[in-house]
């Protein structure tokens, strides 16, 4: 994996950035971030200096990105941390500049660690294959527990929590979701 930092969103093609940003959150899209830069909403004037982190796979394809900004003030964050800055100053420490992953002047929630789900699955499959080859292939399946999935923060069944692609657990999951009493008690969520 290769990483680099860009100081302008225009330094990466919109199609590559948007492939990892997705379409669910318009404020993480290339077009929105580029408009902020193009119209001087970020930069020296307001203290938002773009330093977006990019990660590419071994084939050079963008596999992840983080919209980062180096800040020299707390304006435009909707979380004013002046008290923290004062506390640091009183202790003889420098609070600014600080590194922030956020969308400037936008109090909207959404992902900040952007990734291409298809490339992520391919990467995990490659890693699993290499690991299995090193260890002789005799490993139990991996589990993903309590993960918040992109675009679906409210997963409800235990099978969703441990991974939809896991085989051999279909019999166990309904028992756990319903409890050992066969479902008479409130299901675990």
C-alpha positions as CSV (number, residue, x, y, z in Angstrom):
1,X,0.0,0.0,0.0
2,X,1.2,3.5,-0.9
3,X,0.1,6.6,0.9
4,X,0.5,10.3,0.0
5,X,-0.8,13.7,1.1
6,X,-2.3,16.2,-1.4
7,X,-2.8,19.9,-0.6
8,X,-5.4,20.4,-3.3
9,X,-8.4,18.1,-4.1
10,X,-7.8,18.9,-7.7
11,X,-4.6,16.9,-7.5
12,X,-6.7,13.7,-7.7
13,X,-9.3,12.9,-10.4
14,X,-12.9,13.3,-9.3
15,X,-13.7,9.8,-10.5
16,X,-11.0,8.3,-8.3
17,X,-12.0,10.3,-5.2
18,X,-15.7,9.7,-5.7
19,X,-15.1,5.9,-6.1
20,X,-14.1,5.8,-2.4
21,X,-16.4,8.6,-1.2
22,X,-19.5,6.9,-2.6
23,X,-22.8,8.7,-3.2
24,X,-24.5,8.7,0.2
25,X,-22.8,11.8,1.6
26,X,-22.6,14.8,-0.8
27,X,-20.2,16.7,1.5
28,X,-17.4,14.2,1.1
29,X,-17.7,14.2,-2.7
30,X,-14.9,15.7,-4.8
31,X,-17.2,18.3,-6.3
32,X,-18.1,19.8,-2.9
33,X,-14.5,19.8,-1.6
34,X,-13.3,21.3,-4.9
35,X,-15.9,24.0,-4.7
36,X,-14.7,25.0,-1.2
37,X,-11.1,25.3,-2.5
38,X,-12.1,27.0,-5.8
39,X,-14.1,29.7,-4.0
40,X,-11.5,30.3,-1.3
41,X,-13.6,28.9,1.6
42,X,-10.6,26.9,2.7
43,X,-7.0,28.0,2.7
44,X,-5.0,30.8,4.4
45,X,-7.9,33.2,4.7
46,X,-10.0,31.0,7.0
47,X,-7.3,28.7,8.4
48,X,-8.4,25.5,6.7
49,X,-5.3,24.0,4.9
50,X,-6.2,20.9,2.9
51,X,-3.9,17.9,3.4
52,X,-6.0,15.0,2.3
53,X,-4.5,11.5,2.9
54,X,-4.7,9.0,0.0
55,X,-4.0,5.3,0.1
56,X,-3.5,3.3,-3.1
57,X,-3.2,-0.5,-3.5
58,X,-0.2,-2.2,-5.1
59,X,-1.7,-1.7,-8.5
60,X,-1.9,2.1,-8.0
61,X,-5.7,2.2,-7.6
62,X,-7.0,4.6,-4.9
63,X,-8.4,2.4,-2.2
64,X,-9.0,4.9,0.6
65,X,-8.9,8.6,1.4
66,X,-9.4,10.9,4.4
67,X,-10.4,14.5,4.1
68,X,-7.9,16.1,6.5
69,X,-7.3,19.8,7.2
70,X,-4.5,21.5,9.1
71,X,-6.1,24.2,11.2
72,X,-4.7,27.3,12.8
73,X,-7.9,28.2,14.5
74,X,-11.3,26.7,15.5
75,X,-13.6,28.6,13.2
76,X,-16.0,26.7,11.0
77,X,-16.0,23.5,13.0
78,X,-19.2,23.9,14.9
79,X,-17.3,22.6,17.9
80,X,-15.5,25.5,19.4
81,X,-12.6,24.3,21.4
82,X,-11.2,27.7,22.6
83,X,-11.1,26.4,26.2
84,X,-8.9,23.5,25.1
85,X,-6.6,26.0,23.3
86,X,-6.5,28.2,26.3
87,X,-5.7,25.2,28.6
88,X,-2.8,24.2,26.3
89,X,-1.5,27.7,26.2
90,X,-1.6,28.0,30.0
91,X,0.5,24.8,30.3
92,X,3.0,26.3,27.9
93,X,1.9,24.1,25.0
94,X,0.9,25.0,21.5
95,X,-2.6,23.8,20.5
96,X,-2.4,25.1,16.9
97,X,-1.8,23.9,14.3
98,X,-4.0,20.9,14.7
99,X,-5.0,18.2,12.3
100,X,-8.7,17.7,11.8
101,X,-10.8,15.3,9.7
102,X,-14.0,17.2,9.0
103,X,-15.9,18.9,6.3
104,X,-15.3,22.7,6.5
105,X,-18.3,24.8,7.7
106,X,-20.6,21.7,7.5
107,X,-22.1,20.2,10.7
108,X,-23.2,17.1,8.8
109,X,-22.4,13.6,10.0
110,X,-20.9,11.0,7.6
111,X,-17.9,8.9,7.0
112,X,-14.4,10.4,7.1
113,X,-12.4,7.3,6.4
114,X,-13.4,6.8,2.8
115,X,-12.8,3.5,1.1
116,X,-13.8,1.5,-1.9
117,X,-15.7,-1.6,-0.6
118,X,-14.9,-3.7,-3.6
119,X,-11.2,-3.0,-3.3
120,X,-11.4,-3.6,0.4
121,X,-12.9,-7.0,0.0
122,X,-10.3,-7.9,-2.7
123,X,-7.5,-6.7,-0.4
124,X,-8.9,-8.8,2.6
125,X,-9.3,-11.8,0.3
126,X,-5.7,-11.4,-0.9
127,X,-4.4,-11.1,2.7
128,X,-6.5,-14.1,3.9
129,X,-5.1,-16.2,0.9
130,X,-1.5,-15.2,1.8
131,X,-2.0,-15.9,5.5
132,X,-3.6,-19.2,4.8
133,X,-0.7,-20.2,2.5
134,X,1.8,-19.3,5.2
135,X,-0.1,-21.3,7.8
136,X,-1.1,-24.3,5.7
137,X,-4.7,-23.2,5.1
138,X,-6.1,-24.7,8.3
139,X,-7.7,-21.7,9.9
140,X,-11.1,-21.0,11.2
141,X,-13.0,-18.2,9.4
142,X,-12.4,-14.6,10.6
143,X,-15.2,-12.7,12.3
144,X,-16.2,-9.0,12.2
145,X,-18.0,-8.2,15.3
146,X,-20.0,-5.0,16.1
147,X,-18.7,-3.2,13.0
148,X,-20.7,-0.2,11.8
149,X,-21.1,-0.7,8.1
150,X,-20.9,2.2,5.7
151,X,-24.4,3.6,5.1
152,X,-26.1,1.1,7.5
153,X,-25.3,2.0,11.2
154,X,-28.1,0.0,12.6
155,X,-27.5,-3.7,11.9
156,X,-29.8,-5.9,14.0
157,X,-29.0,-9.6,13.9
158,X,-25.9,-11.3,15.3
159,X,-25.3,-12.8,11.8
160,X,-24.9,-9.3,10.4
161,X,-22.5,-8.5,13.2
162,X,-20.2,-11.4,12.6
163,X,-20.4,-11.2,8.8
164,X,-23.0,-12.2,6.2
165,X,-20.5,-14.4,4.4
166,X,-19.7,-16.7,7.3
167,X,-21.0,-20.3,6.7
168,X,-21.8,-22.9,9.3
169,X,-23.2,-20.4,11.8
170,X,-26.8,-20.3,10.6
171,X,-27.9,-22.8,13.3
172,X,-26.1,-21.0,16.1
173,X,-27.2,-17.4,15.3
174,X,-31.0,-17.8,15.8
175,X,-30.4,-19.5,19.2
176,X,-28.2,-16.6,20.3
177,X,-30.5,-13.9,18.9
178,X,-33.5,-15.4,20.6
179,X,-31.6,-16.5,23.8
180,X,-31.3,-20.0,25.2
181,X,-35.0,-19.8,26.1
182,X,-36.1,-20.2,22.5
183,X,-37.2,-16.6,22.0
184,X,-39.4,-16.0,25.1
185,X,-37.1,-13.3,26.4
186,X,-36.3,-10.0,24.7
187,X,-33.9,-10.6,21.8
188,X,-30.3,-9.5,22.2
189,X,-29.6,-6.4,20.1
